[in-house]
Each structure stands twice: as C-alpha cells, then as structure tokens.
Amino acid sequence: MFGLRVDFGLLLEPLAFIKVLEWIFSIFAFATCGGFRGETTLLVSCKGVVNETVTAAFAYPFRLNTVAFSAPDPKCCGGTWTNFYLVGNFASSAQFFVTLAVLVFLYCTAALVIYIGYMHVYQRNSKFPLTVSTFLWLVSTSAWAKALTDIKISTGASIILEAESCKAPGTTCLFASVTSMGTLNVSVVCMSYASTLSLQPPLGGFWM
C-alpha cells in the first residue's frame, strides 16, 4: 500500500510539473543572490594623486556599512583623506530571502519524490494547503526587492554625496562604475515566479 512506485511520466502532469518549475526557480533564486560578488569604484584626484582608482568590494549578505573605501595613498592627499564606508545593512532581508529559497528547494524536492514514487499514497492524503508558506515567499521576495533597490542606490553615484573625504579642499571624486546587478534582479524574478506558481492549485484543488 505504501511501497515505492516510481513513475517519471508524472513529471509531465500539472501537479508535478509546477513543482519542477518551482524547484528550478528556487535554485536560481538562492544561487544568484547568495553567490553575488560586486564592487563599486571611484576615481580620486587630490594632492599628489590623479585619477587613482578606489574600490569597495561587497557581497552577500550585503552588510554595506562594513565595506570601506581605503585611502588611495596614505601619504598623499595632504592628509585630508579618511576611509569611509558604504551606507546600509541589508543582511536581514538578504538572508531571509536566501533561507526561504533554500527551504522552497528542499520542499519541492520532497514533493517531487512523493509525486514520482508515492502518488498512490498522496492521492489518499492530498489536503496539504500551504497558504502560510506562500505568504512567507511573497514577504521575503518583497523585502529583498526593496533591499535590492536600496543596495543599488547605496553603491551608485550617490556615494560621492555621502563621502566627507571627497568634500575636502583640493579633492575631486568621480563615480567610475559598479558591478552589474542583473543576477540579483534574476533572483527576485525567479522567486516571484515560484511564489506565483505556488498559488495555482493543481487538479483536485489541493496544494502540496
């Protein structure tokens, strides 16, 4: 009655196919966010220094307030340059998002095992609504989307407006570049799709 009965053909059925899509999206979500590495760069000109590249490297979990731009040369700039930090700590939103994405991945893996090997058992016990889980997915995605917007601002050209060292007499700072955050956009899109799919009841009107 409860024995394993493997049937990969069920992956083509709506019930399992939706979970395959959620499984794929969750992998992209936590991989693109958790594995991100970037840097933002300024060009600094001051006493004894012309267009020196100054870089601040940042990564997941995006505690930007611990990332500093170091002096282009401690002996230059007439002693007016002091290290300054990026603004913002987005670790809570990023870690919440990645944790939920990993949990979605594990949940979908377990669900697919049940679908493929124990569908006969599931059909007798299929009333497993996941409204709370879906709500958490939506909340984590919304929080991360807002945090990502703030990260882009904190690592963009507005850095110069916040840097006291760049306001010193004889010192000029120009924003050079910041690493593309396209992969982080992908993480938001993937998790949004996953949460949307979770709202679609399969045949029979029940979720799992």
C-alpha positions in Angstrom: 0.0 0.0 0.0 2.8 2.4 0.9 5.5 0.9 -1.3 7.6 2.8 -3.7 6.1 3.0 -7.2 8.3 5.1 -9.5 6.6 6.8 -12.4 8.6 9.6 -14.1 5.7 10.1 -16.5 4.0 12.0 -13.7 6.5 14.9 -14.2 4.5 15.8 -17.2 1.3 16.2 -15.2 0.4 19.7 -13.9 0.8 18.6 -10.3 4.4 17.6 -10.6 5.4 20.0 -13.5 4.6 23.0 -11.4 6.8 21.7 -8.6 9.6 21.2 -11.2 9.4 24.8 -12.2 9.3 26.0 -8.6 12.4 23.8 -7.9 14.3 25.3 -10.8 13.3 28.9 -9.8 14.3 28.4 -6.2 17.8 27.2 -7.3 18.3 30.3 -9.4 17.0 32.5 -6.6 19.4 31.4 -3.8 22.3 30.8 -6.2 22.2 34.2 -7.8 21.7 36.1 -4.5 23.9 34.0 -2.2 26.8 33.8 -4.7 26.9 37.5 -5.7 30.2 39.4 -5.6 30.5 43.0 -6.7 32.4 46.2 -6.3 31.9 49.9 -6.8 34.7 52.2 -8.0 35.6 55.9 -7.7 38.3 57.9 -9.4 40.0 60.2 -6.9 42.2 63.2 -7.6 43.9 65.1 -4.8 47.3 66.4 -3.8 49.9 64.0 -5.4 47.2 61.7 -6.8 45.4 61.9 -10.2 42.5 59.7 -11.1 43.5 57.0 -8.6 41.1 54.1 -8.6 39.5 53.5 -5.2 37.3 50.3 -4.9 35.0 48.9 -2.3 34.1 45.2 -2.7 30.7 44.0 -1.4 28.9 40.7 -1.4 26.1 38.7 0.2 24.8 39.2 2.8 25.3 42.9 1.9 26.4 44.5 5.2 27.5 47.5 3.2 28.2 49.5 6.4 31.2 47.3 6.9 32.7 48.0 3.5 35.1 50.9 3.2 36.9 52.9 0.6 40.5 53.0 1.6 42.8 55.9 1.0 44.4 55.9 -2.5 47.7 56.6 -0.8 48.0 57.2 3.0 50.9 59.7 2.4 49.1 61.7 -0.3 46.0 63.9 -0.4 47.7 66.1 2.2 46.3 64.0 5.0 42.8 65.0 4.2 41.6 61.6 3.1 40.0 59.3 5.6 38.4 55.9 4.9 34.7 56.0 4.6 32.0 53.3 4.5 29.1 52.5 2.3 25.7 53.0 3.8 23.2 50.4 4.9 23.0 46.9 6.3 20.7 44.6 4.2 21.7 41.3 5.7 18.4 40.5 7.3 16.4 40.8 4.1 19.1 39.0 2.0 19.4 36.1 4.5 15.7 35.8 4.9 15.3 35.6 1.2 18.1 33.0 0.6 16.8 30.9 3.6 13.3 30.8 2.1 14.6 30.0 -1.3 16.6 27.0 0.1 13.6 25.8 2.0 11.5 26.1 -1.1 14.1 24.0 -2.9 14.0 21.3 -0.2 10.2 21.3 -0.1 9.9 20.9 -3.9 12.5 18.1 -3.8 10.5 16.3 -1.2 7.2 16.9 -3.0 8.6 15.6 -6.3 9.8 12.4 -4.5 6.3 11.9 -3.2 4.7 12.6 -6.6 7.1 10.3 -8.5 7.3 7.4 -6.1 4.3 7.6 -3.8 1.5 9.2 -5.8 -0.8 6.4 -4.7 -0.3 7.5 -1.1 -0.6 11.2 -1.9 -3.9 10.7 -3.7 -5.3 9.4 -0.4 -3.9 12.2 1.7 -3.6 15.2 -0.6 -5.1 18.0 1.6 -2.0 20.0 2.4 -2.7 23.7 1.9 0.4 25.9 2.0 -1.1 29.4 2.4 1.4 30.3 5.2 4.4 29.1 3.1 3.2 31.1 0.1 2.7 34.2 2.3 6.3 33.9 3.5 7.6 33.6 -0.1 5.8 36.8 -1.0 7.0 38.6 2.1 10.7 37.6 1.6 10.6 38.4 -2.1 9.1 41.9 -1.4 11.6 42.6 1.3 14.5 41.5 -0.9 13.2 43.6 -3.8 13.1 46.7 -1.6 16.6 45.9 -0.2 18.0 45.4 -3.7 16.7 48.9 -4.7 18.4 50.4 -1.7 21.7 48.5 -2.4 21.7 49.9 -6.0 21.4 53.4 -4.5 24.0 52.9 -1.8 26.6 51.6 -4.3 25.8 54.1 -7.1 26.8 57.6 -7.8 25.2 59.0 -4.6 28.3 57.6 -2.8 30.1 60.9 -3.6 27.5 63.0 -1.9 28.0 61.0 1.4 31.8 60.9 1.4 33.3 63.6 3.6 36.8 62.8 2.1 35.6 63.8 -1.3 34.5 67.2 0.1 38.0 68.1 1.3 39.6 71.1 -0.5 41.6 70.1 -3.5 40.0 66.7 -3.6 37.8 65.5 -6.5 35.9 62.3 -6.7 34.2 60.9 -9.8 32.0 57.8 -9.8 33.5 55.3 -12.2 31.4 52.1 -12.1 29.6 49.5 -10.1 29.2 45.8 -10.9 26.0 44.9 -12.8 23.3 43.6 -10.5 21.4 41.8 -13.3 21.8 38.4 -11.5 20.2 39.9 -8.3 17.3 41.0 -10.5 17.0 37.4 -11.6 16.8 36.2 -8.0 13.8 38.5 -7.4 12.1 37.4 -10.7 12.7 33.7 -10.0 11.3 33.8 -6.5 8.3 35.9 -7.7 7.5 33.2 -10.3 7.9 30.4 -7.7 5.5 32.1 -5.3 3.0 32.8 -8.1 3.1 29.1 -9.2 2.5 28.0 -5.6 -0.8 29.9 -5.7 -2.0 27.8 -8.6 -4.0 24.8 -7.3 -3.4 21.6 -9.2 -6.1 19.2 -10.3 -8.3 18.4 -7.4 -8.0 21.8 -5.8 -5.3 21.0 -3.3 -1.7 22.1 -2.8 1.4 20.3 -1.9 
